[in-house]
Amino acid sequence: MIRVTRFNGSNIFLNAELIQSVEGTPDTVITLTNQIKVVVKDDPQTVVDAIIAYQQKVHTPFTRTGEK
């Protein structure tokens, strides 16, 4: 999930796996795979960076810590 900010200042969490496109027109419009569109304050690059960070975190292999 990524957090974005709506124009009224409230935060919404979106499933990054369901994001189909991110447009700057000039507002940022996120289109989900079910064609729902969400308009947010965040600029497109910030949204894309959040998606990349989410994907990197999800696909990082688990490691054991504290072993000697």
RAHU-V625956 format. One record per residue. N is the residue number from 1. RES is the residue in three letters. OMEGA is omega in whole degrees, 0 to 359 (999 if undefined). BURIAL is # if it has 16 or more other C-alpha atoms within 10 Angstrom, else .. D_LAST is the distance of its C-alpha to the last C-alpha in Angstrom with 1 decimal. Layout:
BEGIN
n/res/omega/burial/d_last
N/RES/OMEGA/BURIAL/D_LAST
N/RES/OMEGA/BURIAL/D_LAST
END
This chain:
BEGIN
n/res/omega/burial/d_last
1/MET/174/./34.1
2/ILE/179/#/35.4
3/ARG/175/./37.4
4/VAL/183/#/40.8
5/THR/175/./43.8
6/ARG/182/./47.2
7/PHE/178/./50.3
8/ASN/177/./50.9
9/GLY/180/./47.6
10/SER/178/./45.7
11/ASN/175/./42.3
12/ILE/177/./41.8
13/PHE/180/./38.7
14/LEU/175/#/39.3
15/ASN/184/./37.4
16/ALA/179/#/36.5
17/GLU/183/./36.7
18/LEU/180/./40.4
19/ILE/180/#/41.5
20/GLN/181/./44.1
21/SER/176/./45.3
22/VAL/183/#/45.4
23/GLU/171/./48.7
24/GLY/191/./50.0
25/THR/344/./53.7
26/PRO/174/./53.8
27/ASP/178/./51.9
28/THR/180/#/48.5
29/VAL/177/#/49.0
30/ILE/178/#/46.1
31/THR/179/#/47.3
32/LEU/183/#/45.3
33/THR/177/./45.6
34/ASN/177/./48.1
35/GLN/172/./50.3
36/ILE/179/./49.7
37/LYS/179/./49.9
38/VAL/178/./48.2
39/VAL/184/#/49.6
40/VAL/178/#/47.1
41/LYS/185/./47.3
42/ASP/179/#/44.2
43/ASP/185/#/45.1
44/PRO/182/#/44.3
45/GLN/177/./41.7
46/THR/178/./39.7
47/VAL/179/#/39.8
48/VAL/178/./38.7
49/ASP/179/./35.8
50/ALA/178/#/34.7
51/ILE/179/#/35.0
52/ILE/179/./32.9
53/ALA/178/./30.1
54/TYR/181/#/30.2
55/GLN/179/./30.0
56/GLN/181/./27.1
57/LYS/182/./25.2
58/VAL/185/./26.1
59/HIS/175/./25.3
60/THR/181/./21.9
61/PRO/176/./19.4
62/PHE/176/./17.0
63/THR/177/./13.3
64/ARG/178/./10.4
65/THR/176/./8.9
66/GLY/178/./6.6
67/GLU/179/./3.8
68/LYS/999/./0.0
END
